[in-house]
Amino acid sequence: MPILRTVWRRRALINLQVWAVGERVHARLADAGLPLLGLFNVPNSVQAITPLVGQI
């Protein structure tokens, strides 16, 4: 079960779920202490963008 960080913002309880696209972004978000649920690879061509968006 993924670890979720609970954040209070304007009296609303928010479960923060973060997915990163790219290893560099993933590393920076992890360094910032965000609760990362997963990592998507950066598309290597324009044609690969639509399938990635479909996965997300």
mmCIF file of the N, C-alpha and C atoms, coordinates in Angstrom:
data_MODEL
# 
_entry.id   MODEL 
# 
loop_
_atom_site.group_PDB 
_atom_site.id 
_atom_site.type_symbol 
_atom_site.label_atom_id 
_atom_site.label_alt_id 
_atom_site.label_comp_id 
_atom_site.label_asym_id 
_atom_site.label_entity_id 
_atom_site.label_seq_id 
_atom_site.pdbx_PDB_ins_code 
_atom_site.Cartn_x 
_atom_site.Cartn_y 
_atom_site.Cartn_z 
_atom_site.occupancy 
_atom_site.B_iso_or_equiv 
_atom_site.pdbx_formal_charge 
_atom_site.auth_seq_id 
_atom_site.auth_comp_id 
_atom_site.auth_asym_id 
_atom_site.auth_atom_id 
_atom_site.pdbx_PDB_model_num 
ATOM 1   N N  . MET A 1 1  ? 0.846   -1.184 0.000   1.00 0.00 ? 1  MET A N  1 
ATOM 2   C CA . MET A 1 1  ? 0.000   0.000  0.000   1.00 0.00 ? 1  MET A CA 1 
ATOM 3   C C  . MET A 1 1  ? 0.885   1.239  0.000   1.00 0.00 ? 1  MET A C  1 
ATOM 4   N N  . PRO A 1 2  ? 0.649   2.197  -0.899  1.00 0.00 ? 2  PRO A N  1 
ATOM 5   C CA . PRO A 1 2  ? 1.506   3.372  -0.975  1.00 0.00 ? 2  PRO A CA 1 
ATOM 6   C C  . PRO A 1 2  ? 1.338   4.273  0.237   1.00 0.00 ? 2  PRO A C  1 
ATOM 7   N N  . ILE A 1 3  ? 2.423   4.931  0.549   1.00 0.00 ? 3  ILE A N  1 
ATOM 8   C CA . ILE A 1 3  ? 2.401   5.885  1.654   1.00 0.00 ? 3  ILE A CA 1 
ATOM 9   C C  . ILE A 1 3  ? 1.870   7.206  1.115   1.00 0.00 ? 3  ILE A C  1 
ATOM 10  N N  . LEU A 1 4  ? 0.884   7.762  1.778   1.00 0.00 ? 4  LEU A N  1 
ATOM 11  C CA . LEU A 1 4  ? 0.300   9.035  1.364   1.00 0.00 ? 4  LEU A CA 1 
ATOM 12  C C  . LEU A 1 4  ? 0.580   10.090 2.416   1.00 0.00 ? 4  LEU A C  1 
ATOM 13  N N  . ARG A 1 5  ? 0.917   11.263 1.976   1.00 0.00 ? 5  ARG A N  1 
ATOM 14  C CA . ARG A 1 5  ? 1.105   12.381 2.901   1.00 0.00 ? 5  ARG A CA 1 
ATOM 15  C C  . ARG A 1 5  ? -0.219  13.131 2.988   1.00 0.00 ? 5  ARG A C  1 
ATOM 16  N N  . THR A 1 6  ? -0.634  13.404 4.179   1.00 0.00 ? 6  THR A N  1 
ATOM 17  C CA . THR A 1 6  ? -1.876  14.122 4.392   1.00 0.00 ? 6  THR A CA 1 
ATOM 18  C C  . THR A 1 6  ? -1.551  15.596 4.592   1.00 0.00 ? 6  THR A C  1 
ATOM 19  N N  . VAL A 1 7  ? -2.210  16.451 3.850   1.00 0.00 ? 7  VAL A N  1 
ATOM 20  C CA . VAL A 1 7  ? -1.937  17.882 3.875   1.00 0.00 ? 7  VAL A CA 1 
ATOM 21  C C  . VAL A 1 7  ? -3.229  18.621 4.184   1.00 0.00 ? 7  VAL A C  1 
ATOM 22  N N  . TRP A 1 8  ? -3.135  19.596 5.072   1.00 0.00 ? 8  TRP A N  1 
ATOM 23  C CA . TRP A 1 8  ? -4.291  20.452 5.355   1.00 0.00 ? 8  TRP A CA 1 
ATOM 24  C C  . TRP A 1 8  ? -4.147  21.713 4.527   1.00 0.00 ? 8  TRP A C  1 
ATOM 25  N N  . ARG A 1 9  ? -5.146  22.029 3.735   1.00 0.00 ? 9  ARG A N  1 
ATOM 26  C CA . ARG A 1 9  ? -5.114  23.234 2.928   1.00 0.00 ? 9  ARG A CA 1 
ATOM 27  C C  . ARG A 1 9  ? -6.514  23.817 2.909   1.00 0.00 ? 9  ARG A C  1 
ATOM 28  N N  . ARG A 1 10 ? -6.652  24.994 3.483   1.00 0.00 ? 10 ARG A N  1 
ATOM 29  C CA . ARG A 1 10 ? -7.948  25.678 3.547   1.00 0.00 ? 10 ARG A CA 1 
ATOM 30  C C  . ARG A 1 10 ? -9.054  24.782 4.086   1.00 0.00 ? 10 ARG A C  1 
ATOM 31  N N  . ARG A 1 11 ? -8.766  24.155 5.198   1.00 0.00 ? 11 ARG A N  1 
ATOM 32  C CA . ARG A 1 11 ? -9.719  23.294 5.908   1.00 0.00 ? 11 ARG A CA 1 
ATOM 33  C C  . ARG A 1 11 ? -10.109 22.034 5.141   1.00 0.00 ? 11 ARG A C  1 
ATOM 34  N N  . ALA A 1 12 ? -9.460  21.750 4.059   1.00 0.00 ? 12 ALA A N  1 
ATOM 35  C CA . ALA A 1 12 ? -9.775  20.534 3.294   1.00 0.00 ? 12 ALA A CA 1 
ATOM 36  C C  . ALA A 1 12 ? -8.618  19.552 3.463   1.00 0.00 ? 12 ALA A C  1 
ATOM 37  N N  . LEU A 1 13 ? -8.948  18.328 3.721   1.00 0.00 ? 13 LEU A N  1 
ATOM 38  C CA . LEU A 1 13 ? -7.955  17.279 3.861   1.00 0.00 ? 13 LEU A CA 1 
ATOM 39  C C  . LEU A 1 13 ? -7.633  16.722 2.477   1.00 0.00 ? 13 LEU A C  1 
ATOM 40  N N  . ILE A 1 14 ? -6.351  16.758 2.119   1.00 0.00 ? 14 ILE A N  1 
ATOM 41  C CA . ILE A 1 14 ? -5.926  16.331 0.789   1.00 0.00 ? 14 ILE A CA 1 
ATOM 42  C C  . ILE A 1 14 ? -4.911  15.211 0.925   1.00 0.00 ? 14 ILE A C  1 
ATOM 43  N N  . ASN A 1 15 ? -5.123  14.100 0.233   1.00 0.00 ? 15 ASN A N  1 
ATOM 44  C CA . ASN A 1 15 ? -4.124  13.046 0.150   1.00 0.00 ? 15 ASN A CA 1 
ATOM 45  C C  . ASN A 1 15 ? -3.289  13.312 -1.090  1.00 0.00 ? 15 ASN A C  1 
ATOM 46  N N  . LEU A 1 16 ? -2.021  13.611 -0.865  1.00 0.00 ? 16 LEU A N  1 
ATOM 47  C CA . LEU A 1 16 ? -1.124  13.963 -1.944  1.00 0.00 ? 16 LEU A CA 1 
ATOM 48  C C  . LEU A 1 16 ? -0.555  12.703 -2.577  1.00 0.00 ? 16 LEU A C  1 
ATOM 49  N N  . GLN A 1 17 ? -0.756  12.541 -3.880  1.00 0.00 ? 17 GLN A N  1 
ATOM 50  C CA . GLN A 1 17 ? -0.238  11.400 -4.619  1.00 0.00 ? 17 GLN A CA 1 
ATOM 51  C C  . GLN A 1 17 ? 0.539   11.946 -5.811  1.00 0.00 ? 17 GLN A C  1 
ATOM 52  N N  . VAL A 1 18 ? 1.847   11.711 -5.842  1.00 0.00 ? 18 VAL A N  1 
ATOM 53  C CA . VAL A 1 18 ? 2.711   12.314 -6.852  1.00 0.00 ? 18 VAL A CA 1 
ATOM 54  C C  . VAL A 1 18 ? 3.332   11.229 -7.726  1.00 0.00 ? 18 VAL A C  1 
ATOM 55  N N  . TRP A 1 19 ? 3.197   11.398 -9.028  1.00 0.00 ? 19 TRP A N  1 
ATOM 56  C CA . TRP A 1 19 ? 3.856   10.551 -10.022 1.00 0.00 ? 19 TRP A CA 1 
ATOM 57  C C  . TRP A 1 19 ? 4.803   11.452 -10.792 1.00 0.00 ? 19 TRP A C  1 
ATOM 58  N N  . ALA A 1 20 ? 5.988   10.991 -11.078 1.00 0.00 ? 20 ALA A N  1 
ATOM 59  C CA . ALA A 1 20 ? 6.973   11.786 -11.807 1.00 0.00 ? 20 ALA A CA 1 
ATOM 60  C C  . ALA A 1 20 ? 7.129   11.263 -13.230 1.00 0.00 ? 20 ALA A C  1 
ATOM 61  N N  . VAL A 1 21 ? 7.402   12.191 -14.144 1.00 0.00 ? 21 VAL A N  1 
ATOM 62  C CA . VAL A 1 21 ? 7.748   11.828 -15.518 1.00 0.00 ? 21 VAL A CA 1 
ATOM 63  C C  . VAL A 1 21 ? 9.215   12.191 -15.705 1.00 0.00 ? 21 VAL A C  1 
ATOM 64  N N  . GLY A 1 22 ? 10.064  11.176 -15.724 1.00 0.00 ? 22 GLY A N  1 
ATOM 65  C CA . GLY A 1 22 ? 11.500  11.385 -15.877 1.00 0.00 ? 22 GLY A CA 1 
ATOM 66  C C  . GLY A 1 22 ? 12.255  11.152 -14.585 1.00 0.00 ? 22 GLY A C  1 
ATOM 67  N N  . GLU A 1 23 ? 13.450  10.580 -14.723 1.00 0.00 ? 23 GLU A N  1 
ATOM 68  C CA . GLU A 1 23 ? 14.246  10.244 -13.545 1.00 0.00 ? 23 GLU A CA 1 
ATOM 69  C C  . GLU A 1 23 ? 14.764  11.477 -12.815 1.00 0.00 ? 23 GLU A C  1 
ATOM 70  N N  . ARG A 1 24 ? 15.114  12.532 -13.556 1.00 0.00 ? 24 ARG A N  1 
ATOM 71  C CA . ARG A 1 24 ? 15.604  13.749 -12.888 1.00 0.00 ? 24 ARG A CA 1 
ATOM 72  C C  . ARG A 1 24 ? 14.521  14.385 -12.037 1.00 0.00 ? 24 ARG A C  1 
ATOM 73  N N  . VAL A 1 25 ? 13.313  14.471 -12.592 1.00 0.00 ? 25 VAL A N  1 
ATOM 74  C CA . VAL A 1 25 ? 12.190  15.036 -11.821 1.00 0.00 ? 25 VAL A CA 1 
ATOM 75  C C  . VAL A 1 25 ? 11.906  14.153 -10.614 1.00 0.00 ? 25 VAL A C  1 
ATOM 76  N N  . HIS A 1 26 ? 11.929  12.860 -10.802 1.00 0.00 ? 26 HIS A N  1 
ATOM 77  C CA . HIS A 1 26 ? 11.683  11.915 -9.711  1.00 0.00 ? 26 HIS A CA 1 
ATOM 78  C C  . HIS A 1 26 ? 12.685  12.141 -8.571  1.00 0.00 ? 26 HIS A C  1 
ATOM 79  N N  . ALA A 1 27 ? 13.958  12.273 -8.929  1.00 0.00 ? 27 ALA A N  1 
ATOM 80  C CA . ALA A 1 27 ? 14.996  12.476 -7.916  1.00 0.00 ? 27 ALA A CA 1 
ATOM 81  C C  . ALA A 1 27 ? 14.811  13.792 -7.169  1.00 0.00 ? 27 ALA A C  1 
ATOM 82  N N  . ARG A 1 28 ? 14.467  14.837 -7.887  1.00 0.00 ? 28 ARG A N  1 
ATOM 83  C CA . ARG A 1 28 ? 14.281  16.146 -7.232  1.00 0.00 ? 28 ARG A CA 1 
ATOM 84  C C  . ARG A 1 28 ? 13.057  16.153 -6.312  1.00 0.00 ? 28 ARG A C  1 
ATOM 85  N N  . LEU A 1 29 ? 11.985  15.515 -6.747  1.00 0.00 ? 29 LEU A N  1 
ATOM 86  C CA . LEU A 1 29 ? 10.792  15.449 -5.893  1.00 0.00 ? 29 LEU A CA 1 
ATOM 87  C C  . LEU A 1 29 ? 11.062  14.599 -4.654  1.00 0.00 ? 29 LEU A C  1 
ATOM 88  N N  . ALA A 1 30 ? 11.817  13.520 -4.827  1.00 0.00 ? 30 ALA A N  1 
ATOM 89  C CA . ALA A 1 30 ? 12.179  12.677 -3.686  1.00 0.00 ? 30 ALA A CA 1 
ATOM 90  C C  . ALA A 1 30 ? 13.050  13.455 -2.705  1.00 0.00 ? 30 ALA A C  1 
ATOM 91  N N  . ASP A 1 31 ? 13.986  14.240 -3.225  1.00 0.00 ? 31 ASP A N  1 
ATOM 92  C CA . ASP A 1 31 ? 14.827  15.076 -2.361  1.00 0.00 ? 31 ASP A CA 1 
ATOM 93  C C  . ASP A 1 31 ? 14.007  16.100 -1.593  1.00 0.00 ? 31 ASP A C  1 
ATOM 94  N N  . ALA A 1 32 ? 12.898  16.540 -2.200  1.00 0.00 ? 32 ALA A N  1 
ATOM 95  C CA . ALA A 1 32 ? 12.020  17.510 -1.550  1.00 0.00 ? 32 ALA A CA 1 
ATOM 96  C C  . ALA A 1 32 ? 11.111  16.854 -0.520  1.00 0.00 ? 32 ALA A C  1 
ATOM 97  N N  . GLY A 1 33 ? 11.144  15.520 -0.455  1.00 0.00 ? 33 GLY A N  1 
ATOM 98  C CA . GLY A 1 33 ? 10.353  14.816 0.550   1.00 0.00 ? 33 GLY A CA 1 
ATOM 99  C C  . GLY A 1 33 ? 8.924   14.519 0.148   1.00 0.00 ? 33 GLY A C  1 
ATOM 100 N N  . LEU A 1 34 ? 8.608   14.627 -1.132  1.00 0.00 ? 34 LEU A N  1 
ATOM 101 C CA . LEU A 1 34 ? 7.246   14.336 -1.563  1.00 0.00 ? 34 LEU A CA 1 
ATOM 102 C C  . LEU A 1 34 ? 7.011   12.830 -1.633  1.00 0.00 ? 34 LEU A C  1 
ATOM 103 N N  . PRO A 1 35 ? 5.780   12.406 -1.373  1.00 0.00 ? 35 PRO A N  1 
ATOM 104 C CA . PRO A 1 35 ? 5.460   10.968 -1.391  1.00 0.00 ? 35 PRO A CA 1 
ATOM 105 C C  . PRO A 1 35 ? 5.240   10.482 -2.822  1.00 0.00 ? 35 PRO A C  1 
ATOM 106 N N  . LEU A 1 36 ? 6.263   9.944  -3.437  1.00 0.00 ? 36 LEU A N  1 
ATOM 107 C CA . LEU A 1 36 ? 6.180   9.512  -4.830  1.00 0.00 ? 36 LEU A CA 1 
ATOM 108 C C  . LEU A 1 36 ? 5.563   8.125  -4.940  1.00 0.00 ? 36 LEU A C  1 
ATOM 109 N N  . LEU A 1 37 ? 4.597   8.007  -5.834  1.00 0.00 ? 37 LEU A N  1 
ATOM 110 C CA . LEU A 1 37 ? 3.938   6.725  -6.052  1.00 0.00 ? 37 LEU A CA 1 
ATOM 111 C C  . LEU A 1 37 ? 4.536   5.970  -7.223  1.00 0.00 ? 37 LEU A C  1 
ATOM 112 N N  . GLY A 1 38 ? 5.155   6.687  -8.153  1.00 0.00 ? 38 GLY A N  1 
ATOM 113 C CA . GLY A 1 38 ? 5.700   5.996  -9.305  1.00 0.00 ? 38 GLY A CA 1 
ATOM 114 C C  . GLY A 1 38 ? 6.466   6.907  -10.226 1.00 0.00 ? 38 GLY A C  1 
ATOM 115 N N  . LEU A 1 39 ? 6.962   6.297  -11.295 1.00 0.00 ? 39 LEU A N  1 
ATOM 116 C CA . LEU A 1 39 ? 7.801   6.979  -12.269 1.00 0.00 ? 39 LEU A CA 1 
ATOM 117 C C  . LEU A 1 39 ? 7.399   6.545  -13.667 1.00 0.00 ? 39 LEU A C  1 
ATOM 118 N N  . PHE A 1 40 ? 7.169   7.521  -14.534 1.00 0.00 ? 40 PHE A N  1 
ATOM 119 C CA . PHE A 1 40 ? 6.945   7.269  -15.944 1.00 0.00 ? 40 PHE A CA 1 
ATOM 120 C C  . PHE A 1 40 ? 8.206   7.667  -16.693 1.00 0.00 ? 40 PHE A C  1 
ATOM 121 N N  . ASN A 1 41 ? 8.571   6.905  -17.721 1.00 0.00 ? 41 ASN A N  1 
ATOM 122 C CA . ASN A 1 41 ? 9.719   7.258  -18.550 1.00 0.00 ? 41 ASN A CA 1 
ATOM 123 C C  . ASN A 1 41 ? 9.358   8.410  -19.473 1.00 0.00 ? 41 ASN A C  1 
ATOM 124 N N  . VAL A 1 42 ? 10.342  9.253  -19.750 1.00 0.00 ? 42 VAL A N  1 
ATOM 125 C CA . VAL A 1 42 ? 10.147  10.363 -20.679 1.00 0.00 ? 42 VAL A CA 1 
ATOM 126 C C  . VAL A 1 42 ? 9.986   9.787  -22.087 1.00 0.00 ? 42 VAL A C  1 
ATOM 127 N N  . PRO A 1 43 ? 8.994   10.261 -22.837 1.00 0.00 ? 43 PRO A N  1 
ATOM 128 C CA . PRO A 1 43 ? 8.820   9.759  -24.195 1.00 0.00 ? 43 PRO A CA 1 
ATOM 129 C C  . PRO A 1 43 ? 10.053  10.075 -25.048 1.00 0.00 ? 43 PRO A C  1 
ATOM 130 N N  . ASN A 1 44 ? 10.446  9.146  -25.911 1.00 0.00 ? 44 ASN A N  1 
ATOM 131 C CA . ASN A 1 44 ? 11.624  9.357  -26.745 1.00 0.00 ? 44 ASN A CA 1 
ATOM 132 C C  . ASN A 1 44 ? 11.266  9.844  -28.146 1.00 0.00 ? 44 ASN A C  1 
ATOM 133 N N  . SER A 1 45 ? 9.986   10.093 -28.396 1.00 0.00 ? 45 SER A N  1 
ATOM 134 C CA . SER A 1 45 ? 9.561   10.654 -29.685 1.00 0.00 ? 45 SER A CA 1 
ATOM 135 C C  . SER A 1 45 ? 8.216   11.346 -29.498 1.00 0.00 ? 45 SER A C  1 
ATOM 136 N N  . VAL A 1 46 ? 7.879   12.172 -30.472 1.00 0.00 ? 46 VAL A N  1 
ATOM 137 C CA . VAL A 1 46 ? 6.591   12.873 -30.414 1.00 0.00 ? 46 VAL A CA 1 
ATOM 138 C C  . VAL A 1 46 ? 5.439   11.870 -30.451 1.00 0.00 ? 46 VAL A C  1 
ATOM 139 N N  . GLN A 1 47 ? 5.606   10.798 -31.215 1.00 0.00 ? 47 GLN A N  1 
ATOM 140 C CA . GLN A 1 47 ? 4.544   9.792  -31.333 1.00 0.00 ? 47 GLN A CA 1 
ATOM 141 C C  . GLN A 1 47 ? 4.316   9.047  -30.017 1.00 0.00 ? 47 GLN A C  1 
ATOM 142 N N  . ALA A 1 48 ? 5.282   9.064  -29.115 1.00 0.00 ? 48 ALA A N  1 
ATOM 143 C CA . ALA A 1 48 ? 5.151   8.345  -27.844 1.00 0.00 ? 48 ALA A CA 1 
ATOM 144 C C  . ALA A 1 48 ? 4.445   9.171  -26.769 1.00 0.00 ? 48 ALA A C  1 
ATOM 145 N N  . ILE A 1 49 ? 4.178   10.443 -27.043 1.00 0.00 ? 49 ILE A N  1 
ATOM 146 C CA . ILE A 1 49 ? 3.541   11.306 -26.039 1.00 0.00 ? 49 ILE A CA 1 
ATOM 147 C C  . ILE A 1 49 ? 2.092   10.890 -25.785 1.00 0.00 ? 49 ILE A C  1 
ATOM 148 N N  . THR A 1 50 ? 1.321   10.651 -26.839 1.00 0.00 ? 50 THR A N  1 
ATOM 149 C CA . THR A 1 50 ? -0.089  10.287 -26.675 1.00 0.00 ? 50 THR A CA 1 
ATOM 150 C C  . THR A 1 50 ? -0.271  9.006  -25.869 1.00 0.00 ? 50 THR A C  1 
ATOM 151 N N  . PRO A 1 51 ? 0.489   7.939  -26.138 1.00 0.00 ? 51 PRO A N  1 
ATOM 152 C CA . PRO A 1 51 ? 0.334   6.754  -25.299 1.00 0.00 ? 51 PRO A CA 1 
ATOM 153 C C  . PRO A 1 51 ? 0.703   7.003  -23.827 1.00 0.00 ? 51 PRO A C  1 
ATOM 154 N N  . LEU A 1 52 ? 1.694   7.869  -23.594 1.00 0.00 ? 52 LEU A N  1 
ATOM 155 C CA . LEU A 1 52 ? 2.058   8.191  -22.201 1.00 0.00 ? 52 LEU A CA 1 
ATOM 156 C C  . LEU A 1 52 ? 0.906   8.914  -21.513 1.00 0.00 ? 52 LEU A C  1 
ATOM 157 N N  . VAL A 1 53 ? 0.315   9.871  -22.194 1.00 0.00 ? 53 VAL A N  1 
ATOM 158 C CA . VAL A 1 53 ? -0.835  10.596 -21.623 1.00 0.00 ? 53 VAL A CA 1 
ATOM 159 C C  . VAL A 1 53 ? -1.965  9.621  -21.341 1.00 0.00 ? 53 VAL A C  1 
ATOM 160 N N  . GLY A 1 54 ? -2.146  8.640  -22.206 1.00 0.00 ? 54 GLY A N  1 
ATOM 161 C CA . GLY A 1 54 ? -3.169  7.632  -21.976 1.00 0.00 ? 54 GLY A CA 1 
ATOM 162 C C  . GLY A 1 54 ? -2.902  6.806  -20.734 1.00 0.00 ? 54 GLY A C  1 
ATOM 163 N N  . GLN A 1 55 ? -1.617  6.511  -20.464 1.00 0.00 ? 55 GLN A N  1 
ATOM 164 C CA . GLN A 1 55 ? -1.263  5.782  -19.248 1.00 0.00 ? 55 GLN A CA 1 
ATOM 165 C C  . GLN A 1 55 ? -1.537  6.604  -18.005 1.00 0.00 ? 55 GLN A C  1 
ATOM 166 N N  . ILE A 1 56 ? -1.210  7.889  -18.083 1.00 0.00 ? 56 ILE A N  1 
ATOM 167 C CA . ILE A 1 56 ? -1.375  8.757  -16.915 1.00 0.00 ? 56 ILE A CA 1 
ATOM 168 C C  . ILE A 1 56 ? -2.845  8.939  -16.638 1.00 0.00 ? 56 ILE A C  1 
# 
